[in-house]
Amino acid sequence: MSETLEADVVVIGMGPGGEALAGQLAEAGLDVVGIDRELLGGECPYWGCIPSKMMIRAANLLAEGRRIPGMAGSATVEPDWAPVARRIREDATDDWDDTAAVERYEGKGGRFVRGEGRIVGPGRVQVGDQVFAARRGIVVGTGTRAAIPPIPGLDQVDRWTNREAVATVELPPSLLVLGGGAIGAELTQVFARFGVEVTVVEALDRLVAAEEPEAGELLREVFEREGIAVHTGVKAVEVRRAAGRGGDEGGVELDLEDGTTLAAAKILVATGRRTDLAGVGLGAVGVDESARFVPVDDRLRVEGADRVWAVGDITGKGAFTHISIYQAEIAAADILGEDGPPADYRALPRVTFTDPEVGATGLTEAQAREKGIAVRVGQVDLTTNSRGFIHGVGNEGFVKLVEDRDRGVLVGATSAGPVGGEMLGLLTLAVHAEVPASSLRHMIYAYPTFHRAISEALQALQKAD
């Protein structure tokens, strides 16, 4: 028999967005119950953003050491995964223990329940043998899980997702990576720089296919130069166990639709993420559970449902921690009855933390054209920039600006290079605030910096006519 308890707000899913929202409401004096089946904090601090960027930082240090010859003397670089794995366990994840996170949240006045939360009716959430009646409403932030494609044989082999990749204490001698999006590209380069023989397979025609084509072409060139085998525009059709590549554990073979067979000790699946609307019981409040994402308005209210909000990956607005937290602030304000600005995704910033980094904001050129925008493009190669010349080896990259010619404002931009993500600040502001390109053109840009390449791209934009 279920026990019914009351709360002001029940938050199902305590990832970055859910945690931020629940904490903010609790600090405002509401009785908030946060529910999560796993660790409070979600994917980002334990299996995503934080530990993966620690891996990337370590891999990039190795790459920088290997760039010393011909630039600054000589150096011998010997990769060692042990300190990376140790740092992830001790400094990032506390060995996958969320005690400190739970204490931090409860210190704000919230209640935390570990379990599978499910909506069982309007304003009612069940977890275990308890039912919480939410007086003000329910917030859903259950995020996504790694999507495993229905490739014959894939369920019969010992496969990795990002979680196993982040948690590994030993590296395989060879690795097949299924998926060349942001996660697949980042992990491909990390493991290759630590001496793993890596092959990446992407069914679409290029790496990081959600970004500008130039970004995918750039990464392919860099990857192949670093010894990574890249297969794009080809689908995987079968996976099977194989001997001889993984020692006592065996290995895997992968057949591609073009007749190629690839083999490695391990296979990493990085083919995207999926939601589970049925698992959280959204059908009980009128949501189509077969949909890919939860439909929300610009206040994060779930369309067609009364007093239900959703934040994070499950909304389909961008699978990024910064989107979850941004949405959490808007939803919290709405729940508290405060009048704040609505959600605005025009200048959504995103970074693929490869080397070179690929930072982007707003629309790609193709997306802008699909929207019927009169497009003008300005692009410069980073190697021709003074800082790029000074930087020398490892200076590959570009800045690409996409302008709405009729309005004279940027609607998108990409900054790829050694500090591609760090150059996004000005570009994101320009797209978000619709700063006229003429105003950006007349700014003063420090010399010699990578940042100055934005000025050079603006001059190229002006000449595009």
N, C-alpha and C positions, 0 to 999 in steps of 0.2 A: 504494500500500500504506500502510495507516495505522500510525502510530507509537503505541504504548501507553505512557502515563506514569501515575504513581501520585500520589495526593493523599489527604489525610484527608477533606476535604469539597470538593465542587464546587458552586458557586452559579451557577445559570443565571439571568441577569437581575440587573444591578447598579443597579437603581433605588434609591430611598431605603431600602427594607427590605433588599434584597440587599446593598447597600453597608454598612449598619449591622451586619448579621449577619456578613458576611464579615470585616469589620474586627474585630469583637469576638472571633470565633473565632481569627483570626490573632494577636491580642494575647494570647490564652490559650495560644498555643504550637502550635496546629494548623497543618498544611500546607493552606492553602486556595487554591483556584483560583476566581477570579471571571470569569465570561464574560458579555459583552454585545455585541450586534451594533451598538449605537450608542454613545452617550456614557455614561461612568460617572457615575452620579448620576440617570439616567433623565429622565422627563418633567418632574418638578417644578422643578429648577433651571434648565432650559434652555427649556422651552416651556409650563410650567404655573405652579405656585404663585408662584414668585419674580418672573419677568418680568411675569406678568399683574397681580400686585398692584402692581408699579411703575406699570403703565398705569392701574390704578384710583386709585392715590394721585395721579397727575397729573390725572386727570379730576375727582377730588374737589376738588382745589385750584381748578380752574376754576369748579366749582359754588359753592364758598365765596366766591370773588371776585364771582360774580354775585349773591350774597345780601347784599352790602354795602349797596346802595341801600335806604333805608328803615330800616336798622339801624345804620349807622355812617358814613354819608356817601355818597360816590359813587365809582365805579370803572369802568374800561373794561378788559374782559378780552379778549385776543386769543389764541386757541389756536394752538399751534405744536407739531406732532408731532415735529419734528427732535430736540429734546433728549430726548424720551421714547425714541425709537428709538436714539439714541446711548447713553443710560444703560443700556438693555437689552443692547446689544452690549458696552459697555466695562465696566460694573460687575456685571452679572448673569451673562452667559453667556461672557464672554471671547471673543466672536465665535464661540460654539459650539465651543469648544476645551476638552477635558477634561484637558489635560496636568496641571494642578495637582491635580485630583481623583485621577488615576491615581497621581501621586507620593505623595499623602497616604495612599492605600490601601496602596501597596507599601511605604511607610515603616512600616506596621504589621506587615509580614512577609508579606503576601499576594501572590499572583501574579495578574496580569490578562491575559486573552486576549480580543482583540476578534474576534468572529465569531458565527456562528449556532450556538448550543449545542443539542444534541438528545440526549435519552436514547435509547440504542440497546439497552439491556438493564439488568437489575438492577445497580445500582452502576456503570454505565458511561455516559459522556457523550462524544459526538463533536463536535468543532468543527474544521472543515477536514479536514486529513489527520492529526489527532491524536485519540486516544481516551484519556480520563482514567478510570482505575479509582479510584473513591472508596471508601476503606476504611470510613469512618464513615457516609457517606451523601451524598445529593444534596438540594439545596434549590432549589425552583423559585420564581422571583419575576419572571416576564417581563411582568407588568402587563397593560395593555390598549392598544388603538389606537382611534383615532376610528372610530366605526361610520358607514358610509355607507349610508343607506337605499336600497332598490331602487326609487327613483322614476324612471320613464322619462325619459331625457334628462340625468339628473344627471351621468352619466359622460361626457357630451359637452361639458360647459362647464368653464371655468376656475374651479374651486371652491376655497374656503379651508376648512381645519380650524383648530383653535386654533393649530397650528404656524405656518401662513402668517399668521394674524392677529397673532401675537406678533412675528414676524420682519419684518413689513412696514415699509418706510421711507417709503412714500407712502400716503396715505389716499385711498380712492375717494370720489367725490362722493355715492354712495348705496350701500346695502348691504341685502341680504335676509339675515336670520338664521333658519335652520331649527333650531328647538329653543329652548324657553324654560326649560330647567333651569338649574342653577347657572352652567355655563360660558356658555351662550347669553345668560342675563340679564346677567351681568357684562360680557361683551364688547359687548352691545347698548348698555348705558349708557355705557361708555367711549367708543365711537366716536361716539355721538350727541353727547356733551359736547364732542367735538373738531370738531363741525360737519358730521359725516356724516349724511345723511338715512337713517334706519334704520327698517326694518320687521321685526318679529319674528313668526314663525309657530310656534305650538305646537299639536300635534294633540290633546293633552289639554285639559281644560276650564279650565285656569288655568296661570299661570306658576309656576315652582318647585313642581310638582305633588306632589313627594315630601314637602313640608312642609305645615304647617297651611293651610287655605283662606284664612285671614285674611292670611297672608303674600303669597300670590299676588294677592289683591285689592289689597293695599297697593301692591305693586310696579306693578301695572297703572295705578293712579291716578297714581303718581309718573311712570311712563314717559310716559303720555299727556300729562301736564302739561309734560313736557320735550320734547314734539313727536315722540315715538316712536309709530309706528303698531303696534298690538298686535292680532293675530288669534289667538284661542284656540278650541279645540273644533272645529278644521277641519283636514283633512289636505291635504297637497300631492299633486297627482296627475300633474303633468308639469313638466319644466324644459326650456327651449330657449334657444338663443342668440338675442340680439336686438340690433339696432343702435340707436344714438341715446342710450344712457345711459352708456356707458363710453368715449366718445371713439374713438380709433383701435382700441382693443381690443374694441369692441363691448360688449355687456352681456348680461343674462339676463332671461328672463321666467319667471314661476312661476304655474301654474294651480292654484287651490284647488278642492276638491270642491264648494264652494258657488257656483262659477261666477265667482269673483273672479279677476282676473289682476293680478299684481304685477310690477313691473319695477325693476331696479337695475343698477348697474355691476358689482357683485360679489355672490356668494352665499357665505355662511359656513355650514357644516354643523356643528351642535352638537347632534346627536341621540343622544348617548350614546357609550359605549365598548364594545368587544368584546374577548373573550379569544381565544386561539388555542391550545387544548390539543393539537391534532394537531401544530402546528408545533414544539412543544417535545418531542414524542415520548412523551407521558404514557401512551399506549396500551401502550408496552413494559413498563410496570410495573403494568398492569391497570386503568388509569383509563379510563372511558368518554370518548373524545375528542370525542363529540358534545355533551357536557354544557356548560352555560354557564360553570360555575365548577368548580374543583377541590374536592372534598369533603375537609375537614380536621376533626380533633378539636380539643379545647381545648388541645392542646400543639402544634398546627399540623402534626401528622403526617398525611400523606395517607392517607385511609382505603383499606384494601385493599392498600397498597403497603408494602414492607419498606424501612426506612431512607430514606424520602423525606419531606421536609417542603415546605410551600408557604407563602409570605408575600405580603402585598400585595393588589392589586386582583384577582388571579387567584383568590383564595379567596372572593370575593363578600361579604365582611364589611363592606365600605365602601371606596369608591375615594378614600381620603384618605392623605396622607403620614403623618399621625400614627398611622393604623391600621397601616400597613406597618412603621413603626419599633417600635410597640408589639408587634406580632406577632414581629418579629425578635428582640426581647429574650427572649420566651418560647421560641421555637424554639432560639435559641442556648443557653439554659439547659438545654433538654432534650437537645440534642446533647452538651453537656458533662457530662451526668449530674447536673445540679444540680436540687434540689427547689424549684421556685418556684411561684407561684400560676398557675392556669390562665387562659386567655383569658376575659374577661368583657366582653360588648358591651352590657350593659344601659344604660349611660350614655354611649353613643357621641356625642361632640360634633361638630357640623358647622356651618360658616358659609358663607353665600352673601354674597360681599363686594360687594354692590350698595350703593347709598346710598338708603334706609337698609339697613344690614346686617341679615341674617336669621340669627340664631344659634339653634341648637336642640340638644337633647340628649334621649336616650331615645325614648319613643314619642309619636306624635301622638295626638290625641284619638280619631281613627278607628281607628288601630292598636290602641289600648288596648281599645276597645269590641269589636273583632274578636277579641281574645284572651279575651273574656268578663269583663273587669275591671269592677267596679262603679265607674264613673267619676264624679268630681266635678271641675268646671272653675272656675277663677278667672282673670279677665282684666281688665286695666286699659289704658286708652289713655294712651300716653306724653305726649300733649299736655296732659293734666290733671295730670301730675306737676310738682312745683315746678321741677325742673331743665328739664323740657320747656318750661314756660312761659318760663323765663329764656332758654333756647336760641333760642326764636322760630322764624323761618323755617328749614325743614329739620329740624323736630323730630318728624316723623311716626314712629309706631311703636307697639308694644304689648308687654306681657308676658302670656303665657298659661301657666298651670300646669295640669297634668293629674295628678290625685291618684287613687290607689287608695283609695276611700272605706273599704273594709273594713279595710285595714291602716294607713290614716292616713299614707301616705308618697307622695311624688311619684314618678311613673313616667315623666314627660316634661315638657318645658318649652320654650317658644320666647321669645326675646328679640329683638325687631325694633326697630331705631332707629339713631340716630347712632353708637352704640358697642355695637350688638347683640352682636357677637362677644365683646367684652371683658367683657360681663356674664354670660358663661356659666360662669365659674369656680364660683361658689356653687351655681348650679343643677345643674351636672354633679356636683359633690360630693354634693349632696343626693340625687340620684337614685342615684348609685353606692353611697353609704354607707347609703342608706335612712334618712336622718335624718327623724324624725317631723315632720310639718308643724307640729305644736304647738310643737316646739322652734324651728323656723325663725321662727315667728310671734313668739316672745318674744326674738329677737335684737334688738340695737340697730343700726339702719341710719343711716348718716351722712346728714345733711341739709345742703344740697339737692344730691342726686345722682340720676342716672338709676338707679343701683343701688337706691335707695329704692323704686322702682316694684315691686320684688320683694315688699317688705313690703306694699305696697298690694294687690298681686295675691293675697297670702296672706290678707288681710282679706276680699277678694272671694270667695276660696275658702271661707272659713268661713261666709259668708253665703249660699253657693250652695244650701243646704238650704231 
